[in-house]
Amino acid sequence: MPYFVYYLTQHADSKRKSLEHLETFNAFKAARNLAREKRAELKASESNTDCRLIFAKNQTEAEKLLSTPRDERVVGED
């Protein structure tokens, strides 16, 4: 299964997310390196965009996983 690298932009006016596919890799190290480079660039520009790396069967599944809201983590509650 390939690794997908995306820009994920959270819009301030809504809970909507925009996804921009950057590149697809078969090797984790190459995908990780690109994601790290893009995150460093974004940190310097201080935008509301993040760079995400995801492992999925195909691009459709990757976009579905990235756009699905995740539950907040609860720390210390068992």
C-alpha positions as CSV (number, residue, x, y, z in Angstrom):
1,M,0.0,0.0,0.0
2,P,1.3,3.5,-0.9
3,Y,1.9,6.5,1.3
4,F,0.1,9.7,0.4
5,V,1.3,13.2,1.3
6,Y,-1.4,16.0,1.5
7,Y,-1.8,19.6,2.5
8,L,-4.8,19.8,4.9
9,T,-6.3,23.3,5.4
10,Q,-8.8,23.9,8.1
11,H,-11.2,26.7,7.3
12,A,-11.8,29.1,10.2
13,D,-15.4,29.9,9.1
14,S,-16.5,26.2,9.2
15,K,-15.4,22.7,10.1
16,R,-14.7,22.0,6.5
17,K,-11.2,20.8,5.5
18,S,-9.6,21.2,2.1
19,L,-7.2,18.5,0.9
20,E,-4.5,19.0,-1.7
21,H,-2.7,15.9,-2.9
22,L,1.1,16.5,-3.1
23,E,2.6,13.2,-4.0
24,T,2.4,9.4,-3.6
25,F,5.2,7.2,-2.5
26,N,5.9,3.4,-2.2
27,A,8.6,4.0,0.4
28,F,7.9,5.4,3.9
29,K,11.3,7.3,4.2
30,A,10.8,9.3,1.0
31,A,7.2,10.2,2.0
32,R,8.3,11.1,5.6
33,N,11.1,13.3,4.2
34,L,8.8,15.2,1.9
35,A,6.2,15.7,4.7
36,R,9.0,17.0,7.1
37,E,10.2,19.5,4.4
38,K,6.7,20.8,3.8
39,R,5.9,21.1,7.5
40,A,9.1,23.2,7.9
41,E,8.0,25.5,5.1
42,L,4.6,25.8,6.6
43,K,5.9,26.6,10.0
44,A,7.9,29.5,8.6
45,S,4.8,30.9,6.9
46,E,2.5,30.5,9.9
47,S,-0.5,29.4,7.9
48,N,-3.5,27.4,9.0
49,T,-2.4,24.6,6.7
50,D,-0.8,21.3,7.8
51,C,1.1,18.6,5.9
52,R,-0.2,15.1,6.5
53,L,1.2,11.7,5.6
54,I,-1.2,8.8,5.4
55,F,-1.0,5.1,4.5
56,A,-4.0,3.9,2.5
57,K,-5.0,1.5,-0.2
58,N,-5.7,4.3,-2.7
59,Q,-6.2,8.0,-3.0
60,T,-9.9,7.8,-2.4
61,E,-9.4,6.0,0.9
62,A,-6.7,8.4,2.0
63,E,-8.9,11.4,1.4
64,K,-11.8,9.8,3.3
65,L,-9.6,9.0,6.3
66,L,-8.2,12.5,6.3
67,S,-11.6,14.2,6.1
68,T,-13.3,12.1,8.7
69,P,-13.5,13.9,12.1
70,R,-11.6,12.2,14.9
71,D,-12.8,12.0,18.5
72,E,-10.9,14.0,21.0
73,R,-8.5,12.0,23.1
74,V,-9.3,11.8,26.8
75,V,-6.3,11.5,29.0
76,G,-6.4,9.9,32.4
77,E,-9.9,8.5,32.2
78,D,-10.3,4.8,32.3
